Amino acid sequence: MPASTALRRTLAVVAALPLLTLAACGYGSESKDDDGAKVADGAEKIDGLDSVRIGYFGNITHATPLVANQKGFFQKQLGGTEAKYAVFNAGPSEIEALNSGSIDIGWIGPSPSINGYTKSGGKNLRIIGGSASGGVKLVVNPDKIKSLDDVKGKRIATPQLGNTQDVAFLNWIAEQGWKVDAQSGKGDVTVVRSDNKVTPDAYKSGSLDGAWVPEPTASKLVAEGGRVLLDESSLWPDEKFVITNIIVSQKFLKEHPKAVEAVLGASVDTNKWIADNPDEAKAAANEQLKKDSGKALPADVLDPSWESIKLTDDPLAATLDAQAEHAVKAGLLEKPDLNGIYDLTLLNKVLKAKGEPAVDDAGLGAK
């Protein structure tokens, strides 16, 4: 079976699981609705909508929606339209929710965005904004791995076959001149696909020598005695690459542009507030994580995780295109047609109104 076909079948199976599935994308809670801030009495509804349903992961790389939920930024912009929330643990289940209409707008990583767009023939979603860069690290057992060369022959975890970090690690392996079968993970390095929830325990038990993972899993491994051997940001121009962006269903975008603009306005306002109030914002994100998952992050995990995430309104479109090329090179994806995956019209309208520069779609905008 061709690798790309096998991956599509794998993704299809994962996407078909119920929304409560705990998959390998972070420390998120089970998918659920959250009341969030309350609708103000007498406030006008946007586009006549009773509610806008917003999805995100219970993960520090989704700091923007965590803080916007906790501090009421979404509800403030939406006025008399209620902001409702669904918290996910995996990209495929969030894409499924978007496709089914269970959510309208979501924060999600680049790989599920690419997969969701290409599997639908470019008909189900648009990327409408950026949210976060960075926050991915190769953390290793310092007793077993002392240099990058020592990674050869070791057992290194990634969160999921074909996910953003898996693709990045496979690409890095190839650049070292090493060989690994992408599907099985066997070769000069053994790539172990391991749920982020269990990776720290697997590392602690000695069954893993390290992991290429996002925050807060990376900082959790460091708290268990691991050492950061490589920060993925160092591999990218200007040390920036997309880790979280904002998507919307094309149907919702077409029918309710004012509501989409309101959510984007809230995102931009939240990112600015976070930049101006980093300590309060970090506490707010952690409080929302506690509400969503029942457990806040300890300081020795939260603090370094927060420092490694760079929030941005720019979707860093050129880096998403590069990530797709990496997946193609690894044999995990047939060359995709990403033309039209972005529509940054409303984001640039919001940015202009706030006196901020426009952002670019790297030639992949909707025509």
Summary of the structure (lengths in Angstrom):
residues: 367
radius of gyration: 19.5
end to end distance: 35.4
largest distance: 64.1
contacts: 1344
relative contact order: 0.18
helix: 44%
strand: 19%
